[in-house]
Structures are given as structure tokens and as C-alpha cells.
Amino acid sequence: MSLPKTLAEDVARNLVMVARLIDEDPEEAYAYARIALRLASRVAAVREAAGFAAYATQKYAEALAEFRAARRMTGSVELWPVMADCERGLGRPEKAMAMAGEPEVQKLDKAGQVEMRLVAAGARRDMGQLDAAIVTLQSPELASNAVHPWTPRLRYAYADALLEAGREDEAREWFGKALEADKDGATDASDRLAELDGVEFVDALDDDDEAEPVAADADRDDVDEDGESQA
């Protein structure tokens, strides 16, 4: 759907702000998304951006509604995994698992299929099916030595599931593999490894080591009784 030039520019500015803020300040990104939505609710890109902004602020019912609207407009299946994750956020892991078995999954690209696998494993864990979650993550993508954008998160999720299952040695190995692939710091694999190795992080300054407070004005020679400088 095309928009008048001025309106299109206003919408675009708000969408830029959503993209810029969604990681650092999701609430502010959500506010910009709502403005864009008021201006152009019939544009699929706006509905999708509004969905991701709502998702980032854990407004899962709203996010799911926006993603469904965007999908109806475009016919694309690329939002299928995040829609399933919204179902998890709403406390419906069984629905997420059902979505993992739908034909739409076969239409996803490789990144989308890996994302769907991560969501399905999370749903298994939500339902207390830890062993099944581990098996769900075992895949050619996990076994591959090739590094793709999804590799750190996939290895991390596997390590985390192993750790919850009490398989600490295997978990340490996979947290290490996640760290090797995580050049952008997408996970906290380094911190998890340090915890497993018993390393504790402390603040450089303890409360007792903080700088002494500045002396009160009454004790300073250059300030008179009214608090005014004599200089």
C-alpha cells in the first residue's frame, strides 16, 4: 500500500526510531511503533514493527495480533517462529509445539527453521520435558562446525539445557563452543563458563572503599554562615 509522501516520511522516521531503540530502550521503541501504527495501520511493515516492539516489551498478546495481521497482508511465513514464541509468552507452550509441526515450518529458510527449533525446545522446557528439549536441539546445524548467525544461540541453548539436566561437563563444552562462535557478544556464554569454573565477579569498589564525602559547608573556611562564598 502506498502512502502520500509526507505521511510516508513521518511513518519512516518512526520506524527508524523503532529499529534504533528496540534493543536499548524497548519501551521508547514501543511508543514510536504505536505512533507509526496510528499513521499507517494498513502497511505490513508497520504492523510487523509494532509486533516486534510489543514483543520486546513482553506484550505478547498484542505482538501476536500484530504479527498475524502482517502475515495476512503479506502471506509470508517468516514470522511463524516468533508467533510461536508469543504463544510461549502467553503460557501456551502446547500451542507453540503444535505450530512447530505445521507445514509452514517447511517453508521457512534455514535461519527460520533453526529459530523454530529453538522455540520448540523452549516449549518443551516450559512443559517440564527437559530430555525432549535436548533432543529437539540435536540437529545437523548444531553438529556443524560452520558458523552462521544462529550458531551461538543454538549452541548456548543446548548448553543451558544440558546444565539444567545436570550434565555439567557437556554443558561446559557447549558453552565454550557457543563462545567460540559468538563474535558479537550475542550471548553471555563467557559469564556462564566463569560461573561453572567458580569464578566470582565483584565490584572494583566496595561500599567501604567509596570516596569520602565532601565536607559540609559549615566546616569550610571559604563559606560564611549563610552558605555564601567569601571568595
N, C-alpha and C positions, 0 to 999 in steps of 0.2 A: 504494500500500500504506500503510495507516495503522499508526501505532506507538503504544504506550502513552504517556501524557502525559509521564511522567518521562523515558523514553527519547527521545522526540521532542525534548524540551527539550535534552537532552545532545547529540543529533545537531545540532540547530540551532546551538548555541553553537560547536561545532567548525566547522561550515560558515561561520559568520560570521567566524571567525578565518582560515579559508582565504581568503575574499574580501578580508579586511583586509590580509593579509600577502603575497599571491601576487606582487605587483609588487615590494615592498621586500625581502622575505625569503622567497624561494620554498622554500627548504629547510625552514623552520619551517612554512610553509603546507602543505607535503607531509606533515609529521609530524601536523598536525591532520587532514588528509584521511585518513590511514591510521587514525586513531582513529575517525573517522566511519564509515569503511568497515567496521571491525570491529563497530561497533554496528548498522549498518543496510545491509548489502551488497545487500539486495533493493530498495532505494529508488533510482530512476533518478537523482534529483538528486544523491545521494551518489556514485554511480558517475561521473556527469559531473564533479562537483567533483574527485574523485580523479583523473580523467583530466587535467583542466587542471593540477592540481598536479604530476602526473608530467611532463606536457608542459613545464611551466615549469622543471623541473629536468633536462630533456633525457633523461628516462627514456621514450624513445619507444615501445618495445615494450609497456611497462606502460600508458602512456597510450592506445595504440591498443586494447589489450584492454578498458580501462575504457570508452572511447568506443563500442566495438562492443556492450558489454553494455548501456549506456544506450540505444543505438539500438534494440536488440532489445526493450527494455522499453517504449519509447515509440512506436516506429515512425516517429519524426521523422527528417528528412534534414538538419537544421540543423548537425549535427556533421560532415557529409561533407567540407567543406574542411579542417578541422583533422585529420581522419583521413588525408586525402591528404598533408597536410604531415608527419604522423608517418611515412608511407612514405618521404618525402624524408629525414627524420632518420635513418631506418634504412638509408639508402643505396640506396633503391629508387625513383629518380625515374621510371623507366619505369612502375611501378605507379601512382604519382601521376598521370602523364599519362593512363593508362588510366581512372582514376577521373574525370578531367576530362571524359571523353567519355561517361560513363554517364548514363542517364535521370534519375538522382537530381538532377543539376545543374539540370535544368529545373524542378524542384520547389522550388528554393531561392528565397528572396526576393532582392531586388536586392542587398542587402548581402552575402548569401551567395554570389551569383554573382560579385560583384567579388572577394570573398575567394578563390573558386575560381580566378579568372583570375590572381590574384597567385601562388597556389600553382603553377599550371601554368607560369607564366613562370619561377618559381624552378626548377622541374623542368627546363625547357628549358636554363637556365643550368647546372644541375648536369651535364647531358649535353653541355655544350660547344656548344649550339645558340643562340648569342647573338642572331643575327639573328631567329631564330624567337621568342625570348623578347620581343624588342622588338615584333614584330608582334602577339604574343599580348596585349600590354598596350594596343595601339592599339584603342580602343573608344569608343562613344558616351559612356561615363562619363568617360573621360579627356579627350575633346574638350569636354565640357560646362563652361560657366562656373559652373554651380551648385556649391555647396559642400555636401558631405554628410560624415558621419563618416569614410567611407572615402577621401575625396578626397586628403588629404595623403599617405597611404601609397601610393596608386595613382600619384600624380604623382612621388613620391620614387622608387618602384621603377623607373619609366620613366626618370627622370633618371640613376639609378645604372646602368641597363643601357646607356643612351646613352654614358655616360662610359667604361664598360668597352669599348665598341666604338670608342672614340677620337673620338667626336663631341662634343667638349668644349663648343663654343658652344651646341649644342642642350641639352646636359646642364645648363649654367649656367642657361639659360632655364627649364627644368623644375624645377630645384632652387628657383629663385625662385618659380615658381608653387606649388610644394609649401609653401614658407614662407608665402606669402600665405594659404593655406588652413589652415595649422597654428596655430590659436589656442591649442591646449592643449599645445604642445611635444611632440607625439607622435613627431616625427622630429628628426634632427639636421641638418636642411636648412641652417640658418644656418651651422653649422660647415663643412659641405661647400662652401657658397658661398665662405666665407672662405678655405678651402684652395685653391680654384680661382683666387681672386684674389691668392694669395700671402701672405695674412695669417698670421702665426705667433703663437700664443698662448704666453706664457711665464709662469712663476710670478712673483707680485709680489715674493717674497723668494727670492733666490738663496742657495745654501749659504753663500757668503761674507758675506751680509748678515744672517744669523741673529743673534739676540741673543747677547751674550756669556754664557757660563755663569756661574752664581753662584759666587763664590769659595769655596774649600774651607774647611771649619770651622777648620782649623789656622791659617788666615790671618785669622780674625775675632777681634776683641778681646773680644767678649762670650761666647766659648765657651772653656771650660777644656780641659785636655789629655785629659780623659775624654769630651769631647764633650757635656758638660752645660752648660746655660746658666748664666751667672753673674748674670743679672738677678734 
